[in-house]
Amino acid sequence: MLRSVASHASYCEFLQSGFSSLSYSDQKRFEKDKSLKSAAWRLKKLNLDPAKEIFLSHYSQTGGRPARDPTITFRSFILMQRLKFTSIELWCERIASDPLCQLLIGSYDVPGLACHYDFINRFMHVDPHLDELYSKDVFSKKNKQKLKKNEKWENFTDEDTNTLKEKYWNGAADDNARISMAIKQIFQLVAVSPSINLGLIEKENGVFSGDGSALHIHSNHFGNKVDNPADDQHSHRYTAPDADIGWDSDLGSWYLGYSLYNISYHNSQRSIDLPVYLTLQYASTHNALTTITATARWLDLNPFLKPKYMCFDSAMDAYNIYEYLRHNNIIPIIDWNKRHSGSKNPYAEYEGINENGVPVCMAGFEMVYDGYDNSKKAAKYRCPFKMGKVESCPCQSLCSPSPYGRVIKTYDRTNYKLFSPVPYHSKLWLEIYKNRTCTERINNRILNDYGLHKMRIRNRSKNFFFTILAGINIHLDAWAKCSKD
């Protein structure tokens, strides 16, 4: 039973009074330990009040054993990551014997190991008594397909992306009952929204990027054989029954695990990268499929955000993604997959358009770009002679007599990939596309800086729980950096 959750103000008062009552040796240790000092500043800035209703909704309000304040356990996990602990058991031993850590999490009556695991199970809907015995043929063996290093595994079709596009055409409200919704809402309320309010993330006309990365887990996809004397049958125990096989293009090898996907924002003025949406998919799920699902759910969680551009690498070069983004008034900045187009001119089927996507006049000159008509969703091109870009024109008498010159418009709806407000590989396109690397840096911070790859956890829900914690810590780092500017 949980009747109430302590406010952030009471936590700050506890910190203030607690520091003054520390022993002399602990005060000196705190002053010398930079990691503890930085953690104290960040935890004081982490206001959990906006997520109060979510915390309360996961506990009984009518009866049962009195429950521990969940904000204490939540801060314990945040501090655990900050201090680079990758074992919950070792972390519980640390906080049980360290008054400074107890002070920082907000209670001297520290939660134990079982309490930490119960917190994860409660918010990630994990059944701790799940039977992990299966027949061996339940799980597929390693993929025998041979791919080259840095080559993408294209295990999806246009029909797959079209199905997702149609499913999320009108939003992702139908997905609000998914089991990971609560922890994503906490991330949005205590990390993303405060960063927006601080001006670190643009509410409107921002540039966002998405990408995935391989999350390897320490488990065997063959499982361990378990004898069952009762019926003389063999079963197999899998420590990661919800993981599967995927392709790691960076290492050029197949792996067992999951695919970590993030949508992030790069603040060039502050030189910071901030995740705005995180998800963990099966390793075999292609990033092109995750892109539509993740974007729809992200926009549903953050209806006040109005992104102008979204950047993706060539793995997301699927026409249905272009169409879905344009439907949501987002301009896709996606690198073309050369294996799809090859050396063929993609504009060949459009008469009067050269290989750069620019209309050519009857004299053979490239027409001059003259802005974008937002009302008609079309790029406007004018006569190069009338605009003074060429000295003479042999077809002057045959062309438009207007002093304004002939005008040609290319409409986006003709082909959302080829005709865009930002032409492919134009100077503006290249400038915007630079933002995409922020997703790679975010994935690196989660997997390596915050030790997700080092943790010996296999369950998908637990991995995602610590992914969200890492995302919150990245936002706390950004707030700390901006406070020093």
MARLO-339875 format. One record per residue (C-alpha): x, y, z; residue in three letters. Coordinates in steps of 0.5 Angstrom, whole numbers, plus 2048, in hexadecimal, padded with zeros to 3 digits. Example, Ala and Ser with C-alpha at 12.3 -4.5 7.8 and 13.67 -1.06 7.14 Angstrom:
BEGIN
8197F7810ALA 81B7FE80ESER 
# end
This chain:
BEGIN
800800800MET 8038077FELEU 7FF80D801ARG 8038127FESER 80A8147FBVAL 80F8197FEALA 8108207FBSER 8168227F7HIS 8168287FDALA 816823802SER 81C8207FFTYR 8208267FECYS 81F828806GLU 821821807PHE 827822804LEU 829829807GLN 82882680ESER 82B82080DGLY 83282380APHE 832827811SER 831821815SER 83781D811LEU 83D81A815SER 84381E814TYR 846819810SER 84081880BASP 84082080AGLN 84881F808LYS 846819804ARG 84181D800PHE 8458237FFGLU 84A81F7FCLYS 84681A7F8ASP 84481E7F1LYS 8408187EFSER 83B8197F5LEU 83B8207F5LYS 8398207EESER 83481B7EFALA 83181F7F5ALA 8308257F0TRP 82C8217EBARG 82881D7F0LEU 8268247F3LYS 8248267ECLYS 8208207EBLEU 8198227ECASN 81581B7EDLEU 80E81F7EFASP 80B81F7E7PRO 80C8177E7ALA 8088177EELYS 8028147EBGLU 80580F7E7ILE 80980C7EEPHE 80280C7F2LEU 7FF8087ECSER 8038027EDHIS 8028017F4TYR 7FC7FF7F8SER 7F88057FBGLN 7F38017FFTHR 7F77FC803GLY 7FD7F7804GLY 8047F8807ARG 8067FF807PRO 80B800801ALA 811804801ARG 81180B7FEASP 8138097F6PRO 8178107F5THR 81C80D7FAILE 81D8077F6THR 81D80B7EFPHE 8228107F2ARG 82680A7F4SER 8268077EDPHE 82880E7EAILE 82E80E7EFLEU 8308077EEMET 8318097E6GLN 8358107E8ARG 83A80C7ECLEU 83B8077E7LYS 8388017EAPHE 8367FB7E6THR 8347F67EBSER 82D7F87EFILE 8307F37F5GLU 8367F77F5LEU 8337FD7F5TRP 82E7FB7FBCYS 8347F97FFGLU 8378007FEARG 831804800ILE 830800806ALA 837802809SER 838809806ASP 83480F80APRO 836813804LEU 83280F7FFCYS 82C80E804GLN 82C816804LEU 82C8177FDLEU 8268127FBILE 822815801GLY 821810806SER 82680D80BTYR 82180780BASP 824804805VAL 820800800PRO 8237F9800GLY 8257F47FALEU 81E7F17F9ALA 81B7F87FACYS 81F7FA7F4HIS 81D7F47F0TYR 8157F57F2ASP 8167FC7EFPHE 8187FA7E8ILE 8137F47E8ASN 80D7F97EAARG 80F7FE7E5PHE 8117FA7DFMET 80B7F57E1HIS 8107EF7E1VAL 80E7E87E4ASP 8137E67E9PRO 8117DF7E9HIS 8117DE7E1LEU 8127D77DFASP 8187D77DBGLU 8187D07D8LEU 8177CF7D1TYR 8187CA7CBSER 81E7CB7C7LYS 81A7CD7C1ASP 8177D37C4VAL 81D7D77C2PHE 8207D87BBSER 8277D67BALYS 82C7DB7B8LYS 82B7DE7B1ASN 82F7DB7ACLYS 82F7E17A7GLN 8367E47A5LYS 8367EB7A6LEU 83C7F07A5LYS 83E7F57ABLYS 83B7FB7AAASN 8357F87A6GLU 82E7F97A9LYS 82A7F37A9TRP 8237F47A5GLU 81E7F07A8ASN 8187F47A7PHE 8147F57A1THR 8107FB79EASP 8097F87A1GLU 80C7F87A8ASP 80D7FF7A8THR 8078017A5ASN 8037FC7AATHR 8068017AFLEU 8058077ACLYS 7FE8067ABGLU 7FD8037B3LYS 80080A7B5TYR 7FE80F7B0TRP 7F98127B5ASN 7FE8117BBGLY 80080C7C0ALA 7FA80D7C5ALA 7F88057C5ASP 7FF8047C7ASP 7FE8077CEASN 7FD8017D2ALA 8047FE7D0ARG 8087FC7D6ILE 80D8007D5SER 8098067D5MET 80A8087DDALA 8118097DCILE 81180D7D6LYS 80C8127D9GLN 8118127DFILE 8178147DAPHE 8138197D6GLN 81081C7DDLEU 81781D7E1VAL 81C81D7DBALA 81981F7D4VAL 8148257D7SER 8198287DBPRO 81E8287D6SER 81982C7D1ILE 8178317D7ASN 81F8327D7LEU 81F8347D0GLY 82482E7CFLEU 81F82B7CAILE 81B82F7C5GLU 81482E7C5LYS 8128307BEGLU 8168307B7ASN 81C82B7BBGLY 8208267B7VAL 82081F7BAPHE 8238197B8SER 8228117B9GLY 82680B7B9ASP 8278047BCGLY 82D8007BFSER 82F7F97C1ALA 82E7F77C8LEU 8327F17C9HIS 8307ED7D0ILE 8347E77D3HIS 8307E17D2SER 8307DB7CDASN 82A7DB7C8HIS 82B7D37C8PHE 8297D37D0GLY 82B7CE7D5ASN 8287C77D4LYS 8247C57DBVAL 8217BE7DCASP 81A7BC7DEASN 81A7B57E2PRO 8137B57E2ALA 8117B47DBASP 8187B37D8ASP 8187B97D4GLN 81E7BE7D3HIS 81C7C67D4SER 8207CC7D3HIS 8217D27D7ARG 8227D87D4TYR 8257DE7D8THR 8237E37D3ALA 81C7E07D0PRO 81A7E77CDASP 8207E87C9ALA 8227E67C2ASP 8277E67BDILE 8297ED7B9GLY 82F7EF7B5TRP 8347F47B7ASP 8367F87B1SER 83C7FB7B5ASP 83F7F57B7LEU 83D7F17B1GLY 83A7EB7B5SER 8337E87B8TRP 8327E97BFTYR 82D7E77C4LEU 8297ED7C8GLY 8257F37C6TYR 8257F97C2SER 8258007C6LEU 8228067C2TYR 82280D7C4ASN 81F8137C1ILE 8248197C3SER 8258217C3TYR 82B8247C2HIS 82C82B7C5ASN 83282E7C1SER 8328357C5GLN 8338317CBARG 83782B7C8SER 8328267CBILE 82E8207C9ASP 82881E7CCLEU 8248187CBPRO 81C8197CBVAL 81A8127CATYR 81D80B7CBLEU 81A8047C9THR 81D7FD7C9LEU 81B7F87C4GLN 81D7F17C2TYR 8237F17BEALA 8207EE7B8SER 81C7F47B7THR 81E7F97B2HIS 81F8007B4ASN 81B8027AEALA 8157FF7B1LEU 8178027B8THR 8178097B5THR 8108097B4ILE 80E8067BATHR 81280A7BFALA 8118117BBTHR 8098107BCALA 80A80E7C3ARG 80F8147C4TRP 80A8197C1LEU 8048167C5ASP 8088177CCLEU 80A81E7CAASN 8058217C6PRO 8078287C8PHE 80E8277C4LEU 80D8297BCLYS 8148267B9PRO 8168297B2LYS 81B8247B0TYR 81D81D7B2MET 82381A7AFCYS 8248127AEPHE 82A80E7ABASP 82980A7A4SER 8268047A8ALA 8208087A9MET 81F80A7A1ASP 8188077A0ALA 81380B79DTYR 80E80A7A2ASN 81280D7A7ILE 8128137A3TYR 80B8137A2GLU 8098127A9TYR 80E8187ABLEU 80B81D7A6ARG 80481B7A9HIS 80681D7B0ASN 8098247ADASN 8108217AEILE 8168227A8ILE 81A81C7A8PRO 82181C7A7ILE 8238157A5ILE 8298137A2ASP 82880F79BTRP 82980779BASN 82E807795LYS 82C7FF795ARG 825801793HIS 82680678ESER 82D80478BGLY 830808786SER 829809783LYS 827811782ASN 821811787PRO 81E816783TYR 81E81377DALA 81781277CGLU 81581977DTYR 81681D777GLU 819824777GLY 81D82277EILE 82482177EASN 82881C783GLU 829821788ASN 821822788GLY 821829785VAL 81D82B77FPRO 82082C779VAL 81E831774CYS 81D83076CMET 82483376BALA 82782E770GLY 828833775PHE 82783177DGLU 82183577FMET 823839786VAL 82083778CTYR 81B83D78FASP 81883B795GLY 813836798TYR 80C837798ASP 80983479EASN 80283579DSER 803830796LYS 80882C799LYS 80D82E793ALA 814830791ALA 81483678CLYS 819837787TYR 81A83D782ARG 81D83E77BCYS 82483F77CPRO 824844776PHE 81F84977ALYS 823848780MET 82984A77DGLY 82D84377ELYS 82F843777VAL 830848772GLU 82C84676CSER 82784176ACYS 82683E763PRO 81F83C765CYS 81D843767GLN 818844762SER 81483D763LEU 81483E76BCYS 80F84276FSER 80F84976DPRO 80E84B774SER 81384F777PRO 81384B77ETYR 815845779GLY 81283E779ARG 81183A780VAL 811833781ILE 80F830788LYS 81082978ATHR 80B82678FTYR 80D822795ASP 80781D794ARG 80A81B78DTHR 80F817791ASN 811819798TYR 818816798LYS 81A81A792LEU 816820792PHE 817824799SER 81882B79CPRO 81F82979DVAL 822826797PRO 826820798TYR 82E821799HIS 82C829799SER 83182D79DLYS 82B82E7A2LEU 8298267A2TRP 8318257A4LEU 83182A7A9GLU 82A8277ACILE 82D8207ACTYR 8338217B0LYS 82E8217B6ASN 82D81A7B5ARG 8338187B8THR 83081A7BFCYS 82D8137BFTHR 83380F7BFGLU 8368137C4ARG 8308127C9ILE 83080A7C7ASN 83780A7C9ASN 83680E7D0ARG 8308097D2ILE 8348037D0LEU 83B8057D2ASN 83B80B7D6ASP 8358097DBTYR 8378017DAGLY 8317FE7D7LEU 8367F97D3HIS 83A7F87DALYS 8347F67DEMET 8327EE7DEARG 82B7EF7DDILE 8277EB7D8ARG 8207ED7D8ASN 81D7F27D3ARG 8197F57D8SER 81F7F67DDLYS 8247F97D7ASN 81E7FE7D5PHE 81E8007DDPHE 8258027DDPHE 8258057D6THR 82080A7D9ILE 82480B7DFLEU 82A80D7DAALA 8268117D6GLY 8248157DDILE 82B8167DFASN 82D8187D8ILE 82881E7D9HIS 82B81F7E0LEU 8318207DDASP 82F8257D8ALA 82C8297DDTRP 8328297E1ALA 83682B7DBLYS 8328317DACYS 8328337E1SER 8398357E0LYS 8398397DAASP 
# end
